[in-house]
Every structure is written in C-alpha cells, then in structure tokens.
Amino acid sequence: MQLLGKAMTPDFWREVREKKTFEGYRENLTSLWETYGSCPIPPLNYSDFKLFFTTGDRNIYETPYFDRRWMMDVAALMSLIYPENSVYIDRLMDVIYAICDEYTWCLPAHQGDLEKNNNAVIDLFAAETGLYLAEIDTLLGDRLEPLIRDRIRVEIDRRIFTPFLSTKPYKHYSWWETGTSNWTAVCMGSVACAFMHLRPDTARELLPRFEASMACFLRGYGNDGVCEEGGSYWNYGFGFFLLYADMVRTFTEGEIDHFKSPKVKAIATFYQKTLLSGNACISFADADPFAAVNLGRTHYLIREYPDEVVMPEGPFTYTERSKFSIHLRSALWFSEEYAQTKLPACEFYAPDAEWFVKRTASYGLAVKGGHNQEPHNHNDVGAFILAKNGRQLICDLGFGLYTRQYFREERYNIFEPSSRSHSLPIIDGKCQYNGKQFCARDARYEKGTFSLDLAAAYNRPEERILRTFLCDDDSVTLTDIFDLKEGTAIIERLVTKLVPDCTVAGTVRIEDLTLIYDPNLWNCSVSTEQATKDGAMCYLIDFMPKGKTNTFICHMK
C-alpha cells in the first residue's frame, strides 16, 4: 500500500523536474532554497524560549523554530526533485539532526510552564514535526544515512507515539482530542498519519480513536460549512483534515471515506465563498485579509466535488508556513486539467454562523452575526467588510500580533480583537462585550437584504440596534436604527486602512468607494490607531449625530 501514491516513484519527481506545468512550483522552491539553503541553522536558545513566560513575546523564539522547518521542507523537496545533487540531502540531514536535538518540538506558548522538564508535549507543531519527519523518512528511505533514519524514528516514538499511547485504553491525551477547532484536525491528523506511515498495525487499532476526534472536529462546523475561526484557519484545520481523510481512505482501502459526507462537501466549498474581490477575502476572527489559495488542495477538492468547487483566478500559493506535507501535496495533487475561472457573482447566507456574503461585478460584501465567544473570537457582532478591485476598503483587520497577552484576559484590550477596530457603533463610549450571551438577535435574510439586532452585544438586551444591509448590483445601503434610552450617546464607526477623503460634506471617498450620508444629521471625523501586527495605520471614520436622530443611513457605491 503506497500512502503517498505516485510520490513514491522516480517518474513523478522527474515530471516535477522537467514538465512546464510544474515551472511555477520549481521557481517557488528555488526561491525558497536561495533563502534557506545555505544560511546557518539558527540556534534555539533558552533565553528566547522563556520570553513567552516573562514578556509574552512569541516571535523571537518562533522565528528560528519555523526557519528550521522551512530549511527541512525545502531541502527535502529539492532532494526529491534533484536526487543527483548531494548538497540537498546533506543539508536535509543536517537540519533533521538539529531538529531531533531540540529540547521540545512544542512551542513555548503551548508548553505549560517552565518548572518541569516536560519535553514531549504534543501541540500543533510537535504533531506537525512528527508527521513531516515520518513522510520524509518514507519518501527518501535509504538515501538518508542510517543514524538519521534511526533518530527520526526514535524521536517520533519518544515525543509523539509514546505520550499519545500512554493514555490507553483510549482515554484522551489532551483537550484537543475532543475539541472542535483547528487543533483537533491538525494534532490528530498529524499523529494519525505518522502512525499510518511508521506503525500501521498500531494505526489500525487506533482507527476508532482517530475517527472519534475527527467527528469532534467536524462538529465545530455547522451544516452551512462556515469556519467561524476564519478563512486562514479553514486553510489550516481543514487542510490537515484533508491530509488525514485522503490517507485514511487509502489506508482502509475506501472503507472510511469522509468525502461522501454532505457536511464535508459544504466545508470544501467554504473558502471560495470568502473571496470578495481578487484575493481580498473575508477576515473575520483571526484570519488574514488576503487569500492564500493553495493550488494542490484546490485541485484535489475539484476532483472530489467537480460541480461545487471552482478554480479561482489566483494568486496561488504552494505552501503555508514551512509545512512540508502541504508543500509536497501541492505537487502531488496538482492537475493540468483545471483552468482558472473568474468567480461568478454569488449571494450566500449561512444560517448557522449567521454570515451574509454577496459578490457582484462591482464589489464584495461580508457581514457577520453570531456571538462574542466564537473560536479565535473578536467582539464583532454585526461587523462587515466591503471590498472592491482586489482590496478591502471597509476593512476587518483580522489577526493581531500573537503574544501571551493576546490569548489571555487582556485580549479585548488589544485593538484587533476589540470591537473598536471594527465597523460598528460605539454606545455611550462603550464597545461590545465578550461572551456568548453578547450576540446577534433576530438575524433575517431575504434576497439582497440582511438584518440583525446588535443591542445584546452591548449588554442592552431590552433595547434595539437594528442594522440592515440592502444590496443591489452596484451599491450597498447600510441603515442602523437605534431604539435606545433617551440621551444615549451614539458613534457610528467605519474602519479602513486607506486614507479617507472627507473634504466634501456628506461624502467620504476611500479610493473608488464613495460613502454618502446626511451631513445635516451627522458630523464626521477621522482618527487613527496602529495595528499591532504590522504597525499599519488604521483610519477610524466616526459619525456623531448633530441632534436627535435615531437613524444612520450610509449609501456605499
């Protein structure tokens, strides 16, 4: 049984090396080799490791950690494509040797504490590392020197298999085993695939445990297929679910086939629905505002669901943050059959997540309801994005700078997760509250129209803030009706990363987007705040009522 199919054959790698259709793949890989091929393997120092626990910093330790995995990824693929050049496999063995020497494959953010010598914790990236090493060992076999192969197997056994099996008879290793987030698919998917590669007999015994976890992961999605964690985490979590689902189908000779599930089909079509204009996409929660459409993954899903999944115009990516198994499958799953397609106009409402998406030839709009305790939550009930010509003009910043504080009680003091960075009202100087009870009410969808009540998100359950979007092919009209206690102070906020022009009363210009409001009823001002992740300037367009008015109307075209 060849779990990696044609990737086990020299003929396939000869095609990758020689065929014009793989030219983009080779160019991308060569560029990565120029960056990671000959630079020194960076050290992983204890002084950097402990920064997460002392200052909250993640970047200083994580940068060399992931650089090492980039080096392994690129050297392994170059070794497969150009087997006659020993520089690639020599580099690969040096990097593997260093990774096997690491104190832990777990990131400090997931380690627990600094008091115990616990260096076999299975987190996302320990599980990934085990999978990548298992697949590299499977693909390269005896081209790796005996000591390197033995170290791979010993370290995977010590760091992954032994702690995972220590919970027999089939109790849970960690919370992620029964979770519903990306963690479950990535951790269990990686562990399961590593078992299938290196210990297939044990993998057969563990199949019920693997499958129970994947059922939990799928429960994290509604039947509408929306990933509430955001598009980036669809790429991550569903991407690893896809690795597992493909491999377990082969491993069980078709007995387990997740692709027959209607829910999996719905999830498979989710990412294309997040594309609003070009590669500007929905960035709710901790997602990225720009799409990374993985070429191999998209081709795979088209083969499974040819009537549902489409091939967008791009741009495309071949890998995601030093992930060897993803990078490998961008070649393995690639097909010459599928032409790029201009995404058609669409209108999509997801009743489970309460997302409304409309894409026309002129714009892309996304609005969310939901509640303020979603996975990778932002306090953003009622927030929206408007994109044109490949850019978010009314934006959602997506993820902020990941630090210790970002995932602790300080989270909603940080700009990006708080509602002050979203296009939402501010009521009596207060933003939205965090918690599941702070939610949208009465979400209603009819063709071209979406409305919801935001008042509960501001802890005002006895009042109403009715937000309505009325859409046609060329424009969107936002109407907010405030049914609040007399004297309540209201600010309407719209957020953009582009400099707005407010020189003409009643009009705000953001590049080729025009916002029209009533200057007799509302004043307009602009302030700024910097994003934490990249220091980019964000422009906060605030509208304040001049007198007594309970309705804000803004035409956007």
C-alpha angles and dihedrals in degrees: 000000000000107000091185094045116198091004085080092063128083089220092065093052090046087057091050088051098046113023119097091223088068093049093105091049092051093046091051091049093047090052090052090048090055088056101039107018104086108012117111116273101254120237122243104222128198090226088060094041092058096049090090089061096044107035103007093244115149102169102070094060098030095054096066090036091060093037088062090054091048087054092051093046095051097041092050094051093045088050090055096046097041105030095164093064108082094192090080099051092041089055091046093053091049091053094045089050090053093047091050087053094056115119090230136355088215120097117244089243089064100033099093106226143340097245102081131054093237106152101156101069113143109220129151095285098039088054091047092049091052091051094048092050091047092052094045089051090049094049101041099033113163093007083081112076116253096252092053092049091048092048091051092054095042093049094045089050093049098041103033117012100041098049091042092051093044087083095066135169081057101283115149121278094203143346089271091068090073098025127118101216135087089278092072096052095042098044099038093036092053094044093047094049091048089053091049090053101043108019107025096164091056090044090059090054090049098049094102089053093048092048094048089056093048090051087056091050092052090050086065088072125067121227087265089070096233118152104217089195088068137254095292090058091047085059090050105038100032089040090062092041086056092053089052096043092050093047098043090051089056093041092054093038091243097314090117110045116165092178091077090067116104089214092055088050090052091049091049091061095047101091096055088055090058092062105101104169124351105319093333102115144172109292103182115151115001095337132128119255091223123063124238104200107196108219100208094043092050092050091049092052092047089056090052097042109020094165096050111032119068133194107240123209094258153185093220137200129210100200142015122224103324096316107154097188091052092046090049093053093050084073098031094052096037117122132190091210101079122082122200114260132202104241111248125234111274144176117205132179121187108198096190096053094027093230122153119197128180125177121184134164087268106043149348122233130189126181129178135202118172123108141289100258100063124134110288083004128203119187092247113129106160095012120146144193127212118193133184133174094002098311137093104240096175096035146198108208094211118200124015128210108306110234135144089266092052090068098038136071090290091065098104093049086065116092103238101048093042120087091240089080092054133078095260140118122270111217120204088340092304130119127210121298127240120244141077093267090061095081148131118278132202096010106188131183131191124161108295094000134086126175137173140167114245101183096101090058087064092048091255101121094159093056135059138233104181112196118190132182117199112190136192130167096279107025148027127217118206116200123182118186115193117206097180139138113288113269095027110148114234131196121180111207131196120182130210138162091214124083108261122217111220099163095115113067112241094020135084119187121202104178104293094349118097121199116198122195136158108269090192089066104030138043119211128213135167129217132170140228130177123241113239097221099057107000091246116161115248122200117218110202107200126190119197124189116249094209139341109335129138098189132074117189123184124179112205120194 
